[in-house]
Amino acid sequence: MDGFRLEQKHGKARVRVARVWRDAGGRHSVVEWNVSISLFSDCVDAYLRGDNSDIVATDTMKNTVYAKAKECTGQLSVEDFAILLAKHFTSEYRQVHAAVVKIVEKPWERVHIDGLPHDHGFKLGSERHTTEVILEKHGPLKLTSGVEGLALLKTTKSGFEGFIRDKYTVLPETRERILATEVAASWRYSYESVSSIPQKLLYFTERYLDVKKVLVDTFFGPQKEGVYSPSVQSTLFQMAKAALNRFPDISLVQLKMPNLHFLPVNLSSKDNTIVKFEDDVYLPTDEPHGSIEASLSRFWAKLGEVPPTKSSAASDPQRNLLWHGRLTALCASDAIMESSTVEIHLVCLDESIIGIC
């Protein structure tokens, strides 16, 4: 191509579809999905010669979403629907060698009337269930799930001390503050083929709820005493580690946790004190905010090692201990210890003026 290199993909974004299922007892279930599809295909002639004969029309992709939703006579998870679409595009068209399907599920939740679940009534929740499927025609499956908009806040058991101080630092150290964030989490499953995926009905929907519960429980700690957070970074790491320890079919967890600041309010005039802060009155803010994100993965997820099973863990407890217990923090160095089994990538983007991270 005259010394040029062309990389291309095409697809359809923001295809909105809702599906209702009705069981024999009269109970309804509903999902609403926002689907985005990208196809990697051999359609170079469309770019070079204006020949569209190898293009799958994006309108066809849109119609396929509705057709496949119609074909799903039984309720299924958003992950299973994404896999279904990716399988269709990579098998139906010889030109397509890979498909990427991303879906965001709108959080319609069943309502309860007088303590009982309503058969066909739903209300809109807050956090959103997400998934991304990457499927090659002759390659492995890459399956990621996640949650967006998970707003969490605790009014104590949080502090921030011992950070770098210089001539621009005005932030006081504290062992008592509000910790608030809106978590965006994603986790990658270790399944590398469609055939290896569990066949249990709504498996990924249950796993989504279970992972979310582990993240939330780790953030807050026990009901009465809670758990102290010395930084957002520390809490983020504990949340990711808890998810990996709990779910062996998850190989990587990525968390984004902005630090949404609640600033102490002190008001006074020349003559008197109007408000004296006593860990009670705050100014909630969302701009600027600390931006903290990291990914935590099992080391075999990077090197292709087969993860330990329950049987192999029992027969080789030393390997199991290493696999669970070692990590390497990769912040400013690319060095990896030979005995490392988990790695963490950490980014903290300090905000302007206030400087709260």
Salt bridges, closest charged atoms under 4 A:
GLU7 OE2 - ARG5 NH2 3.01
GLU32 OE2 - ARG16 NH2 2.93
GLU32 OE2 - LYS106 NZ 3.91
ASP45 OD1 - ARG49 NH1 2.40
ASP54 OD1 - ARG94 NH2 3.65
ASP59 OD1 - LYS62 NZ 2.92
GLU71 OE1 - LYS68 NZ 3.26
GLU79 OE2 - HIS129 NE2 2.68
GLU109 OE1 - LYS123 NZ 3.04
ASP119 OD1 - ARG27 NE 3.69
GLU127 OE2 - LYS212 NZ 2.96
GLU132 OE2 - LYS102 NZ 3.49
GLU148 OE1 - ARG128 NE 3.57
GLU161 OE1 - ARG175 NH1 3.07
GLU206 OE1 - LYS200 NZ 3.00
ASP217 OD2 - LYS213 NZ 2.60
ASP249 OD1 - ARG207 NH1 2.53
GLU305 OE2 - ARG319 NH2 2.57
GLU343 OE2 - LYS302 NZ 3.95
GLU343 OE2 - HIS345 NE2 3.15
GLU351 OE1 - HIS261 NE2 2.95
